[in-house]
Amino acid sequence: MALALGLAACGNGGSETTPADGGSSAAAPGAVKIGFMGDLTGANAGIVIPPRNGAKLAIDQYNKTNPAVKIELVEYDSQADPSKAVALAQQAIKTDKIVGLIGPAFSGESAQVGPVLEEAKLPSISASATNVKLAENGWKYWHRVLPNDGVQGPGIADFIAGGAAAKNVFVIDDKSEYGKPLADAVRAQLKTKGVTVTDDSLDPAESDFSSVANKVAAAKPDAIFFGGYYAAGGNLLKQLRDKNVTAKFLSGDGSLDKGLIEGAGAENAEGALVGCPCYIATPDVTDAKVKEFAAAYKAAYSADPAIYASEGYDAATVFIEAVKAGKTTPEDINQFISTVDIAGVSKQVKFAPNGEVEAKDIYIYQVKGGAITLLGKAAEAKLG
Amino acid sequence: MFNDFINQFWPSTVDGLAFGSIYALIALGYTMVYGVLRLINFAHSEVFMIGTFGAMFVPFVLGINSALTGLALVGVIILMILAGMLASAGTAVALERIAYRPLRRRGASRLAALISAIGASIFLQELFALIVIPEVFDRPQQGRIQMALPPIMERTELFSIAGHPVKLHQVVVVVAAVGMMVVLDRLVNRTKIGRGIRATAQNPEAAVLMGVNIDSIVRMTFLIGGGMAGVAGALYLIAYENTNYYIGFLFGIKAFTAAVLGGIGNLRGALVGGVTLGLVENYGAIFFGSDWKHVISFTILVLVLMFRPTGILGESLQQARA
């Protein structure tokens, strides 16, 4: 057993040195591997599949042009479990020898995987992790292609107090690494606007939120904000409506999925508002670049692009541009990312030194007739 | 804060009773198996989970997608409860046959049975996430995503208590749960099978000498306990209209707590424990916030056990052992 391990270690050591000599990666000659990590089959897969599809679309389009160096997309299904994500990251680094990672999708897993990638000097671009603290670790290889909750929370709060004109707001969080800080940012911003805020938290592993619903019914708010993912959000919304609570329901990007509508029932979900730092290419867009992306996405997956699809596409595009520029080692690619400035589908993609993207727009979406539609930028949107 | 309590007392009571009844029905399975075999059947949480899917199968097969009324609604609810019972009781009996009986025959320790239970539990969860939900319910790639029940009934307000609405689904849950528990109480205390169960619980050796077939009594115990979990699953589905492959986990822990709280091995204790737990959770949430619900329920459990180690009502299925 010890001998076998020793041999395996030798084997790995050998193959690690070869690419350095040959100047190409460990994958097939003329190809590099880019990873995608996120919850692909778990409870919140609905908001991870679209960015995966977006990234895959970008890479497929690139490979069809018969480039000198092709890109292979390797998927890592972390099921949003940080310990699984860390193990997969190790595998990606040691066995698969990827040169860049799109993801991890969620904030909790990103916090755990970040140090591992940093140590391996492997660049990553998340298309969906929005926790503020991720950018405060001094990580040099970590990036995200959308604004954080520190931008999202106040943006949504401004809309609640402005566009939605609410005076008494009930804010609920799911205590997660994503939901709690987002809800706290909304609370803080609402208070500066003189809005009355009542609090509660729920456990997303549960399915009975009647005690939360009773509190909301007693507080009689004009609006409710939920910081958490759509699986709990849909059940919460249904149980609120069952208690005859008719206040406006708002949530953040974690709830921007048709799962919210399925969970709550179309009738209950009608009119629900969801803020997001993401830009979804809805069928009524006019921008030519976005239209082209939406059409290609629909052709490939026979569905309209959903949440983070364009961000996933943009993250993959950054890596593709790096490879096009002849950068095929993690170190060179990271160098390239720090100087990148390209027009993406979702926004102009340009990263600050801490890994944050420069563009800071928040969008508000509304459920209408059982579908998610774009209402407008948070600062400008009005309820019709 | 006291004002909050006054405002939220009645709705919390109604929700606590409805949820507590579901806990109580699941707790019956833990308590009966413990009474007869002195074994905690930790796979019972999955028996409940399968009950929710058994009930889900009825509207799925019938293709119901709008709210029903009158006799059609009553019929569908009864069918859902029966389907839940069938699925759960079948699972419980199969568990006994496959995961417990071989161990019992070979005189394995109770710890071995416990490990077997945990293994069976994980197996059943993954079976549903990977095969049953994607294949049987036709949701490819969505085995781990929550499945919603089509709205089968209008959530009509039946009456109100102090201005707080009490809705049809809440009444259905409480009435059906209490009805099932009365039937079970009669079954255990008044019938021949019940006498066999009680005899086995009190003294298995003596019961064998008196001509009780232990294997068939154990099978009956799992069958009845599983059936009750199936009713709980159907009622949960009717009230909350969603389920998923790991739904049993939290319910299992809570129902086990309820069984211990009421006095494990005691059928009426399961009822008392379940309803107490449901109410305490909801009242506690008013004061401390909903995220403290679990802390409150387990604190109450510890407090009760400190002063009454046998639970609120104590053991009764095997008083002779005390």
Interface residues (C-beta under 8 A of the other chain):
Chain A: T41 G42 A43 A45 G46 Q79 K175 D199 D200 S201 L202 D203 A205 E206 S207 D208 F209 S210 S211 V212 N214 K215 A217 A218 A231 G234 N235 K238 Q239 D242 K243 N244 G259 E262 G263 G265 E267
Chain B: D4 N7 Q8 P11 S12 D15 F19 Q141 Q142 G143 R144 I145 Q146 A148 P151 R155 E157 H164 P165 K167 Y240 E241 N242 N244 I247 F249 L250 E281 N282 A285 I286 G289 S290 D291 K293 H294
